[in-house]
């Protein structure tokens, strides 16, 4: 682990799951935190838990809906005004919708896509420029195992995560002459509130075989980021699956993904 004591990490989607555990891992290494999510009470709970466990860590709480167009600039300006320089950016905020494309209300889908794509890119653009100026920084983009193939019943979510994967890998290559690194984390089924939020109630054989704890996924992402990996896939089965899908015809890969996720009806 690179020495990050006294550095500042910005973690979005920190109120639960992977973002919660990433925040605790970083705090355990002496890293100061800016934690962001909509649920202020959960962020304050996380802050209290970290301070009780690790002692004097500077933790700032920002209650913000990152799906709103103006949120990235609002957050960036507030952090700049405080004089804090972000050393680690973790774009973890997001959610999925488990349903057929024609049955999803556009407003709900638009909000999801703004969060997963537009505002993730905007936050990255704002903070990576400062990192390059000081020639130091780490970025972790949270994608999904769904990024490796078309996924029926998660059609736009998986497509958005494919964008995140390719964007992150391309950015990491562009930054190769600097000391700024960008890694993409591609988790599979993780024990968080994701499936409940997505309306995904049926547990398929695939989900039962591959399900991982959010702590393990968070550890894999943090390690991959500091090791300079362009992307990491937590879990042996998930890793094998992501490689296997590259060699399958798209039609077959799509059928397998549909089976793995199960019908939303």
Backbone as JSON, one array per atom type, in Angstrom:
{
  "sequence": "XXXXXXXXXXXXXXXXXXXXXXXXXXXXXXXXXXXXXXXXXXXXXXXXXXXXXXXXXXXXXXXXXXXXXXXXXXXXXXXXXXXXXXXXXXXXXXXXXXXXXXXXXXXXXXXXXXXXXXXXXXXXXXXXXXXXXXXXXXXXXXXXXXXXXXXXXXXXXXXXXXXXXXXXXXXXXXXXXXXXXXXXXXXXXXXXXXXXXXXXXXXXXXXXXXXXXXXXXXXXXXXXXXXXXXXXXXXXXXXXXXXXXXXXXXXXXXXXXXXXXXXXX",
  "N": [[0.84, -1.2, 0.0], [0.59, 2.16, -0.9], [1.88, 5.0, 0.81], [-0.5, 6.91, 2.27], [-1.1, 8.53, 4.3], [-2.45, 11.39, 5.75], [-3.2, 12.37, 3.28], [-5.91, 13.36, 1.03], [-8.99, 11.9, 0.29], [-11.69, 11.67, -1.95], [-14.77, 10.28, -1.82], [-17.48, 9.09, -3.49], [-20.94, 8.12, -3.19], [-20.82, 7.05, -0.64], [-22.42, 6.28, 1.46], [-23.2, 3.67, 1.88], [-22.53, 0.12, 1.38], [-20.03, -0.64, -1.05], [-18.75, 1.87, -1.24], [-18.87, 2.75, 1.41], [-17.23, 0.82, 2.68], [-14.8, 1.24, 1.32], [-14.18, 3.8, 2.2], [-13.64, 3.3, 4.9], [-11.43, 1.61, 4.69], [-9.49, 3.31, 3.57], [-9.38, 5.27, 5.57], [-8.3, 3.75, 7.59], [-5.69, 3.69, 6.83], [-4.82, 6.14, 7.48], [-5.77, 8.16, 5.88], [-7.36, 11.2, 5.07], [-10.82, 12.15, 4.62], [-13.38, 13.01, 2.25], [-16.63, 12.53, 2.16], [-19.39, 11.63, 0.2], [-22.85, 11.62, -0.53], [-26.41, 11.17, -0.93], [-27.8, 10.67, 1.45], [-27.56, 12.15, 4.3], [-27.66, 11.46, 7.02], [-26.68, 8.85, 7.07], [-24.07, 9.24, 6.2], [-23.05, 10.74, 8.32], [-23.22, 8.81, 10.26], [-21.32, 7.01, 9.31], [-19.05, 8.63, 9.49], [-18.88, 8.96, 12.3], [-18.43, 6.3, 13.07], [-15.94, 5.76, 11.86], [-14.26, 7.64, 13.15], [-14.42, 6.74, 15.78], [-13.16, 4.32, 15.51], [-10.66, 4.77, 14.28], [-9.62, 7.16, 15.17], [-8.13, 10.39, 15.02], [-9.04, 11.5, 12.19], [-9.53, 13.64, 9.49], [-12.69, 14.24, 8.45], [-14.99, 15.16, 6.14], [-18.35, 15.85, 5.46], [-20.57, 15.71, 2.77], [-23.71, 16.23, 1.76], [-25.32, 15.43, -1.07], [-26.99, 15.29, -4.19], [-25.8, 13.55, -6.67], [-26.74, 13.04, -9.19], [-27.75, 15.25, -10.33], [-27.31, 17.83, -12.74], [-25.76, 20.08, -12.07], [-24.29, 19.3, -9.88], [-21.54, 18.19, -9.88], [-19.87, 20.5, -10.35], [-20.69, 22.11, -8.24], [-19.83, 20.59, -6.01], [-17.05, 20.44, -6.53], [-16.31, 23.18, -6.42], [-16.93, 23.79, -3.75], [-15.1, 22.23, -2.39], [-12.66, 23.25, -3.34], [-12.86, 25.82, -2.32], [-12.52, 25.33, 0.36], [-9.87, 24.86, 0.48], [-8.75, 22.38, 0.26], [-6.9, 19.82, -1.33], [-7.53, 17.3, -3.55], [-6.35, 14.04, -3.49], [-7.04, 11.46, -4.05], [-9.59, 10.14, -5.96], [-12.64, 8.6, -5.87], [-15.03, 7.37, -7.79], [-17.87, 6.2, -7.08], [-20.61, 6.38, -6.79], [-23.87, 5.35, -7.71], [-26.53, 3.41, -9.28], [-28.63, 0.64, -10.29], [-31.19, -0.54, -12.6], [-33.36, -3.11, -12.66], [-35.05, -4.3, -15.1], [-37.1, -4.61, -18.05], [-36.2, -2.73, -20.92], [-38.26, -1.29, -22.28], [-40.12, -0.97, -20.31], [-39.21, 0.74, -18.4], [-39.45, 3.87, -16.87], [-38.7, 6.92, -18.54], [-37.66, 9.2, -17.17], [-36.62, 8.13, -14.82], [-34.65, 6.49, -15.86], [-33.05, 8.33, -17.22], [-32.06, 9.86, -15.08], [-30.48, 7.93, -13.83], [-28.55, 7.44, -15.85], [-27.36, 9.95, -16.08], [-26.03, 10.05, -13.64], [-24.34, 7.78, -13.76], [-22.78, 8.17, -16.06], [-22.51, 10.93, -17.3], [-22.05, 12.72, -15.06], [-20.08, 11.36, -13.69], [-17.96, 11.48, -15.52], [-17.69, 14.25, -15.62], [-16.94, 14.93, -12.96], [-14.51, 13.6, -12.9], [-13.06, 14.99, -14.88], [-12.88, 17.55, -13.72], [-11.34, 17.12, -11.36], [-9.07, 15.65, -12.16], [-7.43, 17.34, -13.6], [-6.28, 19.02, -11.69], [-4.82, 17.11, -10.32], [-2.95, 16.32, -12.24], [-1.53, 18.69, -12.51], [-0.1, 18.82, -10.09], [1.18, 16.5, -10.36], [0.47, 14.07, -9.15], [-1.73, 11.56, -8.04], [-4.68, 9.48, -7.69], [-7.25, 7.68, -9.27], [-10.3, 5.99, -9.03], [-12.62, 4.33, -10.83], [-15.81, 3.05, -10.55], [-17.12, 0.37, -12.08], [-18.68, -2.43, -13.52], [-19.22, -6.0, -13.65], [-20.98, -6.34, -15.6], [-20.12, -4.78, -17.65], [-18.78, -6.16, -19.59], [-20.3, -7.44, -21.5], [-23.36, -7.33, -23.48], [-26.32, -6.9, -21.55], [-29.32, -8.13, -21.02], [-32.26, -6.96, -19.37], [-30.8, -5.35, -17.79], [-30.13, -3.4, -19.56], [-29.44, -0.62, -20.28], [-27.99, 0.09, -18.01], [-25.81, -1.76, -17.95], [-24.63, -1.07, -20.37], [-23.87, 1.53, -19.79], [-21.96, 1.04, -17.82], [-20.1, -0.28, -19.36], [-19.2, 1.86, -20.86], [-17.95, 3.31, -18.77], [-15.86, 1.55, -18.11], [-14.3, 1.47, -20.5], [-13.74, 4.18, -20.82], [-12.26, 4.71, -18.47], [-9.97, 3.05, -18.78], [-8.88, 4.12, -21.11], [-8.32, 6.73, -20.24], [-6.41, 6.2, -18.27], [-4.32, 5.35, -19.89], [-3.77, 7.71, -21.31], [-2.7, 9.17, -19.25], [-0.23, 8.09, -18.8], [2.37, 9.15, -18.82], [2.55, 10.56, -16.53], [2.34, 10.88, -12.91], [-0.15, 10.19, -12.17], [-2.81, 7.98, -11.82], [-5.37, 5.9, -13.19], [-7.81, 3.62, -12.38], [-10.13, 0.97, -13.04], [-12.77, -0.54, -11.38], [-14.45, -3.58, -11.52], [-16.91, -5.02, -10.25], [-18.81, -8.03, -9.51], [-21.82, -9.62, -8.54], [-22.64, -8.22, -5.51], [-22.84, -8.06, -1.96], [-24.79, -5.77, -1.06], [-26.98, -2.92, -0.88], [-27.69, -2.77, -3.48], [-29.15, -4.58, -5.23], [-31.7, -4.6, -4.09], [-32.43, -1.9, -4.42], [-32.42, -1.84, -7.18], [-34.58, -3.38, -7.75], [-34.27, -6.06, -8.01], [-35.17, -9.02, -7.22], [-35.11, -11.78, -7.5], [-32.94, -14.45, -6.86], [-30.53, -15.79, -8.74], [-28.84, -18.81, -9.89], [-26.29, -18.07, -10.72], [-25.87, -15.65, -9.29], [-25.87, -16.61, -6.69], [-23.6, -18.22, -6.69], [-21.5, -16.48, -7.19], [-21.58, -14.28, -5.51], [-20.21, -11.7, -3.5], [-18.71, -10.15, -0.59], [-19.06, -6.69, 0.25], [-16.87, -5.55, 1.45], [-14.68, -7.15, 0.65], [-14.71, -6.68, -2.09], [-14.23, -3.93, -2.08], [-11.63, -3.87, -1.0], [-10.2, -5.15, -3.06], [-10.52, -3.28, -5.13], [-9.22, -0.96, -4.07], [-6.58, -1.91, -3.74], [-5.95, -2.54, -6.42], [-6.06, 0.01, -7.58], [-3.92, 1.4, -6.3], [-1.82, -0.13, -7.16], [-1.58, 0.54, -9.77], [-3.1, -0.68, -11.75], [-5.01, -1.01, -14.78], [-7.6, -2.0, -14.87], [-9.61, -3.97, -12.6], [-11.04, -7.09, -11.63], [-12.95, -8.35, -9.16], [-12.91, -11.52, -7.49], [-12.63, -14.95, -8.35], [-14.32, -16.47, -10.12], [-15.74, -14.4, -11.37], [-13.62, -13.07, -12.6], [-12.68, -15.0, -14.42], [-14.98, -15.26, -15.95], [-15.19, -12.69, -17.12], [-13.03, -12.71, -18.88], [-13.65, -14.9, -20.49], [-15.96, -14.07, -21.8], [-15.04, -12.35, -23.76], [-14.32, -13.87, -25.91], [-16.55, -15.04, -26.89], [-19.21, -15.13, -29.32], [-21.24, -12.23, -29.73], [-24.01, -12.67, -29.55], [-24.23, -15.09, -28.14], [-22.98, -14.4, -25.76], [-24.76, -12.5, -24.84], [-27.05, -14.04, -24.39], [-26.13, -15.68, -22.31], [-25.7, -13.77, -20.34], [-28.32, -12.88, -19.93], [-29.44, -15.19, -18.85], [-27.91, -15.35, -16.5], [-28.7, -13.08, -15.05], [-31.43, -13.34, -14.85], [-35.04, -13.24, -15.27], [-36.85, -10.17, -15.01], [-39.51, -10.28, -14.48]],
  "CA": [[0.0, 0.0, 0.0], [1.29, 3.44, -0.94], [1.65, 5.82, 2.0], [-1.51, 7.94, 2.0], [-1.4, 9.22, 5.55], [-2.56, 12.84, 5.6], [-3.76, 12.71, 1.97], [-7.36, 13.51, 1.02], [-9.73, 11.09, -0.68], [-13.1, 11.99, -2.18], [-15.49, 9.03, -2.09], [-18.91, 9.29, -3.74], [-21.72, 6.93, -2.87], [-20.16, 6.51, 0.56], [-23.38, 6.03, 2.53], [-23.45, 2.24, 2.06], [-21.88, -0.81, 0.46], [-18.63, -0.55, -1.45], [-18.25, 3.2, -0.88], [-18.71, 2.74, 2.87], [-16.05, 0.03, 3.03], [-13.62, 1.91, 0.8], [-13.89, 4.92, 3.1], [-13.03, 2.75, 6.11], [-10.09, 1.1, 4.35], [-8.61, 4.47, 3.41], [-9.2, 5.88, 6.89], [-7.4, 2.87, 8.34], [-4.32, 4.0, 6.4], [-4.51, 7.51, 7.86], [-6.2, 9.09, 4.83], [-8.51, 12.06, 5.35], [-11.92, 11.81, 3.73], [-14.58, 13.78, 1.92], [-17.6, 11.49, 1.8], [-20.52, 12.26, -0.49], [-24.02, 10.83, -0.88], [-27.64, 11.92, -0.65], [-28.3, 10.43, 2.8], [-26.65, 12.8, 5.25], [-27.63, 10.75, 8.29], [-25.8, 7.68, 6.91], [-22.71, 9.76, 6.13], [-22.67, 11.1, 9.69], [-23.03, 7.54, 10.95], [-20.02, 6.51, 8.87], [-18.03, 9.5, 10.1], [-18.78, 8.61, 13.72], [-17.84, 4.96, 13.16], [-14.52, 5.86, 11.52], [-13.55, 8.37, 14.2], [-14.33, 5.87, 16.96], [-12.26, 3.2, 15.24], [-9.32, 5.15, 13.83], [-9.12, 8.36, 15.81], [-8.14, 11.72, 14.41], [-9.06, 11.62, 10.73], [-10.39, 14.74, 9.05], [-13.76, 13.72, 7.6], [-15.99, 16.16, 5.79], [-19.57, 15.24, 4.93], [-21.3, 16.49, 1.78], [-24.97, 15.63, 1.33], [-25.49, 15.97, -2.42], [-27.53, 14.39, -5.2], [-24.83, 13.63, -7.77], [-27.38, 12.85, -10.49], [-28.12, 16.57, -10.84], [-26.32, 18.35, -13.68], [-24.88, 21.08, -11.46], [-23.63, 18.78, -8.68], [-20.07, 18.11, -9.93], [-19.26, 21.82, -10.19], [-20.98, 22.53, -6.86], [-18.93, 19.86, -5.12], [-15.67, 20.86, -6.81], [-16.11, 24.54, -5.93], [-16.94, 23.77, -2.29], [-13.83, 21.64, -1.93], [-11.62, 24.23, -3.65], [-13.01, 26.93, -1.39], [-12.0, 24.91, 1.66], [-8.41, 24.77, 0.38], [-8.33, 20.98, 0.23], [-6.51, 19.26, -2.62], [-7.9, 15.89, -3.61], [-5.29, 13.14, -3.95], [-7.67, 10.22, -4.47], [-10.99, 10.3, -6.35], [-13.34, 7.33, -6.09], [-16.37, 7.57, -8.36], [-18.61, 4.98, -6.75], [-22.05, 6.62, -6.74], [-24.62, 4.79, -8.83], [-27.52, 2.38, -9.01], [-29.12, 0.0, -11.5], [-32.63, -0.8, -12.7], [-33.56, -4.45, -13.21], [-36.34, -4.34, -15.8], [-36.97, -4.51, -19.49], [-36.01, -1.35, -21.36], [-39.52, -0.63, -22.65], [-40.96, -0.79, -19.12], [-38.58, 1.69, -17.47], [-39.8, 5.27, -17.12], [-37.54, 7.64, -19.05], [-37.07, 10.08, -16.18], [-35.83, 7.3, -13.92], [-33.47, 6.03, -16.59], [-32.22, 9.51, -17.48], [-31.37, 10.18, -13.83], [-29.44, 6.91, -13.64], [-27.48, 7.64, -16.83], [-26.64, 11.17, -15.69], [-25.16, 9.7, -12.52], [-23.34, 6.78, -14.14], [-21.91, 8.58, -17.17], [-22.21, 12.36, -17.46], [-21.46, 13.35, -13.89], [-18.82, 10.67, -13.41], [-16.96, 12.08, -16.4], [-17.49, 15.64, -15.23], [-16.13, 14.94, -11.74], [-13.15, 13.2, -13.27], [-12.42, 16.1, -15.61], [-12.59, 18.64, -12.79], [-10.29, 16.81, -10.38], [-7.84, 15.1, -12.74], [-6.57, 18.45, -14.03], [-5.51, 19.43, -10.52], [-3.87, 16.03, -10.03], [-1.87, 16.39, -13.23], [-0.73, 19.87, -12.2], [0.83, 18.49, -9.01], [1.8, 15.23, -10.78], [0.2, 13.03, -8.16], [-3.14, 11.3, -7.81], [-5.25, 8.18, -8.02], [-8.68, 7.7, -9.58], [-10.93, 4.67, -9.14], [-13.96, 4.38, -11.41], [-16.5, 1.8, -10.25], [-17.92, -0.13, -13.19], [-19.43, -3.64, -13.18], [-18.99, -7.16, -14.5], [-21.9, -6.15, -16.72], [-19.47, -4.0, -18.69], [-18.08, -7.02, -20.55], [-21.21, -8.01, -22.48], [-24.73, -6.81, -23.39], [-27.01, -7.57, -20.45], [-30.77, -7.93, -21.0], [-32.87, -6.58, -18.09], [-29.95, -4.26, -17.3], [-29.6, -2.98, -20.87], [-28.74, 0.67, -20.26], [-27.03, 0.08, -16.9], [-24.61, -2.46, -18.38], [-24.01, -0.26, -21.43], [-23.22, 2.66, -19.12], [-20.78, 0.52, -17.15], [-19.13, -0.52, -20.43], [-18.62, 3.18, -21.11], [-17.04, 3.62, -17.67], [-14.68, 0.7, -18.24], [-13.47, 1.92, -21.62], [-13.29, 5.54, -20.5], [-11.21, 4.65, -17.45], [-8.76, 2.45, -19.35], [-8.32, 5.1, -22.05], [-7.76, 7.83, -19.46], [-5.18, 5.72, -17.65], [-3.28, 5.36, -20.93], [-3.42, 9.11, -21.57], [-1.95, 9.67, -18.09], [0.91, 7.19, -18.58], [3.61, 9.9, -18.61], [2.42, 11.3, -15.28], [2.21, 10.08, -11.69], [-1.59, 10.08, -11.91], [-3.27, 6.68, -12.31], [-6.82, 5.67, -13.19], [-8.15, 2.19, -12.38], [-11.57, 0.69, -13.09], [-13.18, -1.7, -10.61], [-15.6, -4.23, -12.16], [-17.44, -6.06, -9.36], [-19.99, -8.79, -9.87], [-22.87, -9.53, -7.52], [-22.04, -7.82, -4.24], [-23.83, -7.97, -0.89], [-25.06, -4.37, -0.71], [-28.39, -2.62, -1.14], [-27.85, -2.54, -4.92], [-30.21, -5.38, -5.83], [-32.98, -4.11, -3.56], [-32.71, -0.63, -5.11], [-32.65, -2.14, -8.6], [-35.78, -4.17, -7.89], [-33.83, -7.39, -8.42], [-35.52, -9.84, -6.07], [-34.84, -13.21, -7.73], [-31.54, -14.84, -6.77], [-30.23, -16.85, -9.7], [-27.7, -19.67, -9.56], [-25.08, -17.26, -10.93], [-25.69, -14.71, -8.19], [-25.53, -17.37, -5.47], [-22.24, -18.76, -6.82], [-20.47, -15.44, -7.34], [-21.8, -13.17, -4.59], [-19.07, -11.34, -2.67], [-18.95, -9.09, 0.39], [-18.63, -5.37, -0.22], [-15.53, -5.3, 1.98], [-13.71, -7.81, -0.21], [-14.7, -5.94, -3.35], [-13.56, -2.65, -1.81], [-10.19, -4.14, -0.85], [-9.66, -5.43, -4.39], [-10.47, -2.02, -5.86], [-8.18, -0.09, -3.5], [-5.28, -2.49, -4.09], [-5.74, -2.37, -7.85], [-5.81, 1.42, -7.84], [-2.57, 1.78, -5.87], [-0.84, -0.89, -7.94], [-1.52, 1.09, -11.11], [-3.82, -1.51, -12.71], [-6.01, -0.25, -15.53], [-8.88, -2.45, -14.35], [-9.56, -5.18, -11.78], [-12.3, -7.8, -11.47], [-12.89, -9.13, -7.93], [-13.48, -12.86, -7.49], [-12.09, -15.86, -9.36], [-15.32, -16.78, -11.14], [-15.98, -13.17, -12.12], [-12.45, -12.79, -13.45], [-12.71, -15.96, -15.53], [-16.13, -14.91, -16.78], [-14.9, -11.49, -17.91], [-12.11, -13.11, -19.95], [-14.37, -15.84, -21.36], [-16.94, -13.34, -22.61], [-14.38, -11.67, -24.89], [-14.13, -14.8, -27.03], [-17.85, -15.54, -27.33], [-20.01, -14.27, -30.19], [-22.08, -11.34, -28.94], [-25.32, -13.27, -29.33], [-24.1, -16.08, -27.08], [-22.67, -13.67, -24.52], [-26.0, -11.85, -24.42], [-27.91, -15.09, -23.83], [-25.57, -16.07, -21.02], [-25.96, -12.67, -19.39], [-29.76, -12.91, -19.63], [-29.63, -16.31, -17.91], [-27.26, -15.05, -15.22], [-29.45, -12.05, -14.33], [-32.8, -13.79, -14.62], [-36.11, -12.38, -15.76], [-37.38, -9.22, -14.0], [-40.95, -10.49, -14.31]],
  "C": [[0.88, 1.25, 0.0], [0.93, 4.24, 0.3], [0.69, 6.95, 1.66], [-1.89, 8.69, 3.27], [-1.38, 10.73, 5.34], [-3.07, 13.3, 4.25], [-5.28, 12.85, 2.1], [-7.98, 12.68, -0.09], [-11.17, 11.56, -0.74], [-13.79, 10.7, -2.59], [-16.96, 9.35, -2.3], [-19.66, 7.99, -3.49], [-21.22, 6.25, -1.62], [-21.13, 6.09, 1.66], [-23.69, 4.56, 2.76], [-22.52, 1.43, 1.16], [-20.41, -0.58, 0.22], [-18.02, 0.79, -1.05], [-17.99, 3.33, 0.61], [-17.42, 2.02, 3.25], [-14.77, 0.64, 2.49], [-13.2, 3.06, 1.71], [-13.18, 4.42, 4.36], [-11.62, 2.22, 5.85], [-9.09, 2.26, 4.25], [-8.33, 5.15, 4.75], [-8.25, 5.06, 7.74], [-5.94, 3.08, 7.98], [-3.96, 5.45, 6.68], [-4.93, 8.55, 6.84], [-7.4, 9.9, 5.29], [-9.57, 11.85, 4.28], [-12.89, 12.96, 3.48], [-15.58, 12.76, 1.41], [-18.9, 12.15, 1.3], [-21.61, 11.24, -0.78], [-25.25, 11.68, -0.59], [-28.03, 11.83, 0.82], [-27.32, 10.94, 3.85], [-26.54, 12.03, 6.55], [-26.72, 9.52, 8.23], [-24.34, 8.11, 6.83], [-22.2, 10.13, 7.52], [-22.44, 9.85, 10.53], [-21.66, 6.94, 10.59], [-18.89, 7.33, 9.49], [-17.81, 9.15, 11.56], [-18.07, 7.26, 13.9], [-16.34, 4.99, 12.89], [-13.73, 6.55, 12.62], [-13.4, 7.53, 15.47], [-13.3, 4.77, 16.76], [-10.83, 3.63, 14.97], [-8.79, 6.45, 14.43], [-9.17, 9.6, 14.94], [-7.94, 11.68, 12.89], [-9.96, 12.79, 10.39], [-11.42, 14.18, 8.07], [-14.8, 14.8, 7.38], [-17.15, 15.47, 5.08], [-20.25, 16.2, 3.96], [-22.55, 15.72, 1.37], [-25.36, 16.25, -0.01], [-26.06, 14.9, -3.34], [-26.66, 14.52, -6.45], [-25.44, 13.32, -9.14], [-27.79, 14.18, -11.12], [-26.98, 17.17, -11.66], [-25.31, 19.27, -13.01], [-24.04, 20.52, -10.32], [-22.12, 18.67, -8.76], [-19.38, 19.45, -9.71], [-19.48, 22.34, -8.77], [-20.01, 21.89, -5.88], [-17.49, 20.32, -5.29], [-15.39, 22.25, -6.21], [-16.09, 24.6, -4.4], [-15.63, 23.23, -1.74], [-12.67, 22.61, -2.18], [-11.66, 25.39, -2.66], [-12.44, 26.6, -0.02], [-10.48, 24.78, 1.67], [-7.88, 23.36, 0.34], [-7.99, 20.56, -1.2], [-6.75, 17.76, -2.6], [-6.76, 15.07, -4.22], [-5.85, 11.84, -4.52], [-9.13, 10.5, -4.77], [-11.59, 8.93, -6.61], [-14.76, 7.63, -6.53], [-17.17, 6.28, -8.21], [-20.12, 5.15, -6.81], [-22.75, 6.01, -7.96], [-25.65, 3.78, -8.36], [-27.96, 1.79, -10.34], [-30.63, -0.16, -11.47], [-32.8, -2.15, -13.38], [-34.96, -4.53, -13.82], [-36.08, -4.31, -17.29], [-36.98, -3.04, -19.91], [-37.33, -0.63, -21.62], [-40.41, -0.34, -21.45], [-40.39, 0.22, -18.13], [-38.98, 3.12, -17.85], [-38.56, 6.05, -17.52], [-36.88, 8.5, -17.98], [-36.17, 9.31, -15.21], [-34.54, 6.85, -14.58], [-32.51, 7.18, -16.88], [-31.41, 9.89, -16.24], [-30.22, 9.21, -13.59], [-28.26, 7.15, -14.58], [-26.69, 8.91, -16.56], [-25.63, 10.87, -14.59], [-24.01, 8.8, -12.96], [-22.34, 7.27, -15.19], [-21.53, 10.07, -17.09], [-21.5, 12.95, -16.24], [-20.21, 12.65, -13.4], [-17.69, 11.26, -14.24], [-16.66, 13.51, -15.98], [-16.64, 15.76, -13.97], [-14.68, 14.59, -12.04], [-12.41, 14.34, -13.95], [-12.02, 17.23, -14.67], [-11.38, 18.34, -11.9], [-8.99, 16.3, -11.0], [-6.9, 16.21, -13.21], [-5.7, 18.94, -12.89], [-4.46, 18.38, -10.16], [-2.68, 16.09, -10.98], [-0.96, 17.58, -12.94], [0.29, 19.59, -11.09], [1.54, 17.16, -9.25], [1.68, 14.15, -9.72], [-1.3, 12.82, -8.05], [-3.56, 9.92, -8.26], [-6.75, 8.33, -8.24], [-9.17, 6.26, -9.67], [-12.35, 4.87, -9.65], [-14.63, 3.03, -11.14], [-17.44, 1.45, -11.4], [-18.67, -1.38, -12.72], [-18.98, -4.78, -14.08], [-19.9, -7.1, -15.72], [-21.29, -5.38, -17.87], [-18.91, -4.85, -19.82], [-19.0, -7.65, -21.6], [-22.57, -7.29, -22.4], [-25.5, -7.6, -22.34], [-28.5, -7.25, -20.47], [-31.29, -7.8, -19.57], [-32.02, -5.6, -17.31], [-29.35, -3.56, -18.52], [-28.82, -1.68, -20.8], [-27.71, 0.75, -19.13], [-25.72, -0.57, -17.34], [-23.87, -1.69, -19.47], [-23.28, 0.93, -20.83], [-21.93, 2.21, -18.43], [-19.69, 0.13, -18.16], [-18.44, 0.78, -20.82], [-17.59, 3.51, -20.04], [-15.75, 2.83, -17.78], [-13.76, 1.21, -19.33], [-12.93, 3.33, -21.41], [-12.12, 5.51, -19.52], [-9.9, 4.1, -17.98], [-8.08, 3.44, -20.3], [-7.66, 6.26, -21.3], [-6.45, 7.41, -18.81], [-4.02, 5.71, -18.65], [-2.83, 6.78, -21.22], [-2.53, 9.68, -20.46], [-0.63, 8.94, -17.87], [2.22, 7.91, -18.34], [3.59, 10.71, -17.33], [2.4, 10.33, -14.1], [0.75, 10.03, -11.23], [-2.08, 8.79, -12.56], [-4.78, 6.58, -12.22], [-7.08, 4.17, -13.33], [-9.66, 2.04, -12.42], [-11.85, -0.6, -12.32], [-14.46, -2.27, -11.22], [-16.14, -5.35, -11.28], [-18.6, -6.8, -9.99], [-21.06, -8.59, -8.81], [-22.22, -9.29, -6.16], [-23.13, -7.65, -3.19], [-23.92, -6.53, -0.42], [-26.56, -4.16, -0.89], [-28.69, -2.45, -2.62], [-29.06, -3.28, -5.5], [-31.59, -4.94, -5.36], [-33.38, -2.83, -4.26], [-33.08, -0.87, -6.56], [-33.96, -2.88, -8.82], [-35.48, -5.59, -8.33], [-34.03, -8.35, -7.24], [-35.2, -11.32, -6.25], [-33.35, -13.5, -7.7], [-31.28, -16.02, -7.69], [-29.06, -17.7, -9.21], [-26.4, -18.89, -9.69], [-24.83, -16.32, -9.75], [-25.31, -15.42, -6.89], [-24.08, -17.86, -5.51], [-21.17, -17.68, -6.74], [-20.57, -14.3, -6.34], [-20.6, -12.96, -3.67], [-19.46, -10.25, -1.67], [-18.43, -7.77, -0.17], [-17.22, -5.04, 0.28], [-14.46, -5.91, 1.1], [-13.59, -7.09, -1.54], [-13.96, -4.62, -3.18], [-12.06, -2.83, -1.7], [-9.54, -4.38, -2.21], [-9.51, -4.15, -5.2], [-9.36, -1.1, -5.39], [-6.79, -0.61, -3.88], [-4.96, -2.28, -5.57], [-5.39, -0.94, -8.22], [-4.38, 1.8, -7.49], [-1.47, 0.99, -6.58], [-0.76, -0.44, -9.39], [-2.19, 0.23, -12.16], [-4.79, -0.65, -13.51], [-7.42, -0.71, -15.22], [-8.67, -3.72, -13.53], [-10.97, -5.75, -11.67], [-12.21, -8.65, -10.21], [-13.52, -10.51, -8.09], [-12.99, -13.72, -8.64], [-13.08, -16.13, -10.48], [-15.62, -15.56, -11.99], [-14.85, -12.86, -13.08], [-12.42, -13.72, -14.66], [-13.83, -15.62, -16.5], [-15.85, -13.72, -17.68], [-13.96, -11.78, -19.07], [-12.82, -13.99, -20.97], [-15.3, -15.1, -22.32], [-16.32, -12.67, -23.84], [-14.29, -12.56, -26.12], [-15.45, -15.37, -27.55], [-18.46, -14.61, -28.37], [-20.97, -13.45, -29.33], [-23.43, -11.97, -28.6], [-25.28, -14.28, -28.18], [-23.84, -15.4, -25.73], [-23.92, -13.02, -23.95], [-26.95, -12.86, -23.78], [-27.43, -15.54, -22.46], [-25.84, -15.01, -19.95], [-27.42, -12.64, -18.98], [-30.07, -14.03, -18.65], [-29.09, -15.97, -16.54], [-28.07, -14.05, -14.39], [-30.87, -12.48, -14.02], [-33.82, -12.78, -15.12], [-36.59, -11.43, -14.66], [-38.85, -9.43, -13.72], [-41.24, -11.76, -13.52]]
}
